[in-house]
Amino acid sequence: MDQIIEFFKHLINPSWIIEHGGLYLLLAIIFAETGLFIGFFLPGDSLLFVAGIYSEDLCRSFFDLPFVLIMFLIATAGVLGNMVGFWFGKKSGPILFKKKDTFFFRKKHLHQAHEFFVKYGGGAIFFARFLPIIRTFAPIVAGIVGMENKKFMFYNIVGSFAWVFSMMLAGHYLDKLFPNLKEHLELIILVIVLITTLPVLIKVIFGKVKHQHAHDEHKKVEKTDSPL
């Protein structure tokens, strides 16, 4: 049991993933985090950024492939992950919204993705790539609401390549500018997590405030309308 817990701890550590799992584990995690609802806790953004920092090691460990091909493979894994999530959403339908919460599944994450999808429509598939948790559930919700296949694939492909290439190129070129970047990985990962989760936190906090305000207003109306 302790070994399983330790392994899950490693799975949220981007530098450990790169050093011990290499490209194979990186591909598996990006696939899972972008389409399987059990992958919402995985470190997508920070993992890609760190992968960019370790780009030379990744290329060397995988037949000395050019860095651009490495990014292409990872982006493709993201596309395939979303396709699986989309297919799962189509097949499962509204059943997921009735599913009870488990360790790997939280219904509130599904509702957040649904609200995001309603607000941005097809573009949600693109924007969700840059938002933790939301990107895991967005393709599932797209499948549930019956989004058109061609439209989904367009935003899926463009979003995945934009996300992967921007994150990895940022890590790659910042490492060139600051050669000692690897010495401050923990701080960098913390900053990335804060930046990427901030929009989600703001939405949750302001959503609760808005809901409470609406509830209070409703109570006031009920009191005003009630007979003396």
C-alpha distance (Angstrom), angle and dihedral (degrees) to the residues before:
residue distance angle dihedral
M1 . . .
D2 3.81 . .
Q3 3.80 89.9 .
I4 3.83 91.3 53.5
I5 3.81 91.5 50.0
E6 3.80 90.1 48.0
F7 3.80 90.9 50.7
F8 3.82 91.9 52.2
K9 3.81 88.7 50.3
H10 3.80 88.7 54.8
L11 3.82 90.9 49.8
I12 3.80 90.8 65.8
N13 3.81 91.5 48.6
P14 3.84 107.9 88.1
S15 3.80 96.2 -167.0
W16 3.84 91.4 52.2
I17 3.81 90.4 50.0
I18 3.81 92.2 52.1
E19 3.80 94.8 44.5
H20 3.81 98.3 43.5
G21 3.79 106.6 24.1
G22 3.77 101.3 31.6
L23 3.78 121.7 -172.1
Y24 3.81 94.7 -28.1
L25 3.81 94.5 60.3
L26 3.81 90.6 40.1
L27 3.81 90.7 55.8
A28 3.81 91.5 47.2
I29 3.80 92.8 50.4
I30 3.82 95.0 47.2
F31 3.81 88.7 48.5
A32 3.81 92.2 50.1
E33 3.81 96.2 42.3
T34 3.79 93.6 52.0
G35 3.78 100.2 47.2
L36 3.81 116.1 8.4
F37 3.79 113.7 78.8
I38 3.83 90.2 -142.5
G39 3.82 88.8 63.7
F40 3.81 98.0 65.8
F41 3.84 92.5 106.0
L42 3.81 95.0 55.5
P43 3.85 119.3 110.2
G44 3.80 103.1 -112.2
D45 3.82 103.1 158.4
S46 3.79 98.3 37.9
L47 3.82 90.7 42.3
L48 3.81 92.0 55.9
F49 3.80 92.1 45.6
V50 3.81 92.3 50.5
A51 3.81 89.3 45.1
G52 3.80 87.2 57.7
I53 3.80 90.0 52.5
Y54 3.82 89.8 50.5
S55 3.81 92.6 41.8
E56 3.81 94.8 124.7
D57 3.82 92.2 51.7
L58 3.81 91.1 47.6
C59 3.78 93.0 51.1
R60 3.81 91.9 46.1
S61 3.80 92.6 49.9
F62 3.80 92.9 50.7
F63 3.82 107.6 55.5
D64 3.83 91.7 -70.0
L65 3.79 91.0 -77.8
P66 3.83 116.1 178.9
F67 3.79 113.7 -95.9
V68 3.80 92.2 -115.9
L69 3.83 90.3 59.3
I70 3.80 90.7 49.2
M71 3.82 88.8 54.4
F72 3.80 90.0 46.1
L73 3.83 91.3 54.6
I74 3.81 92.1 48.6
A75 3.82 92.6 47.3
T76 3.80 88.8 50.0
A77 3.81 89.5 53.2
G78 3.81 87.3 54.6
V79 3.80 91.2 50.6
L80 3.82 91.6 50.0
G81 3.80 91.3 47.0
N82 3.79 91.4 54.9
M83 3.80 91.0 47.2
V84 3.81 90.3 55.5
G85 3.82 90.3 47.8
F86 3.81 90.7 49.0
W87 3.82 91.9 49.3
F88 3.81 90.9 46.8
G89 3.82 90.7 51.1
K90 3.80 91.2 51.1
K91 3.78 92.5 50.1
S92 3.80 98.5 41.0
G93 3.81 96.5 42.4
P94 3.80 116.8 171.3
I95 3.81 92.0 -15.2
L96 3.81 90.1 93.2
F97 3.80 91.6 58.6
K98 3.82 88.0 59.0
K99 3.80 94.5 45.0
K100 3.80 116.4 113.2
D101 3.80 120.0 -117.3
T102 3.81 117.3 -93.3
F103 3.81 134.9 174.1
F104 3.82 90.5 -88.0
F105 3.80 98.0 34.8
R106 3.80 130.4 56.8
K107 3.80 117.2 179.1
K108 3.82 91.2 -151.8
H109 3.82 89.6 66.1
L110 3.78 89.5 56.1
H111 3.80 91.4 50.2
Q112 3.83 91.1 49.0
A113 3.80 90.2 52.8
H114 3.81 90.5 47.2
E115 3.83 92.1 52.5
F116 3.80 89.6 47.6
F117 3.81 90.9 50.2
V118 3.82 93.1 48.3
K119 3.81 90.1 51.1
Y120 3.82 98.6 47.1
G121 3.80 103.5 23.9
G122 3.81 114.9 -161.2
G123 3.81 90.7 -7.4
A124 3.81 87.6 67.1
I125 3.81 88.6 77.9
F126 3.82 88.8 58.6
F127 3.82 98.5 41.3
A128 3.81 93.0 42.3
R129 3.81 89.6 66.2
F130 3.79 88.6 73.7
L131 3.82 96.0 47.7
P132 3.82 121.7 77.6
I133 3.83 116.5 -127.2
I134 3.83 91.4 6.1
R135 3.81 90.9 70.0
T136 3.80 90.4 55.8
F137 3.80 94.8 54.2
A138 3.83 101.6 32.1
P139 3.84 95.7 82.0
I140 3.81 90.3 45.8
V141 3.80 90.6 53.0
A142 3.83 89.9 45.8
G143 3.79 88.0 57.0
I144 3.80 92.4 46.6
V145 3.84 93.9 52.7
G146 3.82 91.0 45.4
M147 3.80 100.7 -115.0
E148 3.81 113.1 -169.1
N149 3.83 111.1 -92.6
K150 3.82 97.0 -130.8
K151 3.80 92.6 47.2
F152 3.79 91.0 48.5
M153 3.81 93.1 49.3
F154 3.81 92.2 49.7
Y155 3.82 93.6 54.6
N156 3.80 90.5 37.6
I157 3.82 94.6 56.6
V158 3.81 96.8 39.2
G159 3.81 92.1 45.3
S160 3.79 95.4 48.0
F161 3.80 95.2 48.6
A162 3.83 92.8 44.2
W163 3.81 91.4 49.9
V164 3.80 97.8 45.0
F165 3.80 97.0 41.3
S166 3.83 94.9 45.5
M167 3.82 94.5 48.4
M168 3.79 96.4 43.1
L169 3.81 95.7 42.6
A170 3.80 89.4 49.8
G171 3.81 90.7 54.6
H172 3.81 92.4 42.6
Y173 3.81 97.2 52.1
L174 3.79 96.1 38.1
D175 3.80 87.7 55.1
K176 3.82 88.2 53.9
L177 3.81 91.4 50.4
F178 3.82 94.2 43.3
P179 3.85 109.6 31.2
N180 3.83 92.6 -174.5
L181 3.81 92.6 59.1
K182 3.82 91.9 112.0
E183 3.80 89.1 64.4
H184 3.82 90.9 64.7
L185 3.81 100.9 42.5
E186 3.81 95.7 126.4
L187 3.81 91.8 55.5
I188 3.81 92.1 44.3
I189 3.81 92.2 50.4
L190 3.81 90.6 48.5
V191 3.82 91.3 51.9
I192 3.83 92.0 48.0
V193 3.81 91.6 49.3
L194 3.81 90.9 49.9
I195 3.81 93.5 47.5
T196 3.81 95.4 46.4
T197 3.80 96.1 43.2
L198 3.81 95.1 44.1
P199 3.85 94.9 84.4
V200 3.80 90.4 50.3
L201 3.82 92.3 47.6
I202 3.82 91.5 48.0
K203 3.81 90.4 50.2
V204 3.81 92.0 49.6
I205 3.83 94.2 46.3
F206 3.81 96.4 44.1
G207 3.79 90.3 40.9
K208 3.80 90.1 57.8
V209 3.82 91.7 45.9
K210 3.80 90.9 49.1
H211 3.79 91.6 47.3
Q212 3.82 91.3 49.1
H213 3.82 91.1 48.0
A214 3.81 91.2 50.8
H215 3.79 89.7 47.8
D216 3.82 91.6 51.2
E217 3.81 91.5 47.9
H218 3.79 89.9 50.5
K219 3.81 90.2 52.3
K220 3.82 90.8 50.4
V221 3.81 91.0 51.7
E222 3.80 90.9 49.6
K223 3.82 91.2 51.7
T224 3.82 91.8 47.4
D225 3.81 92.9 49.0
S226 3.79 95.2 43.9
P227 3.85 115.9 103.9
L228 3.84 118.6 -108.6
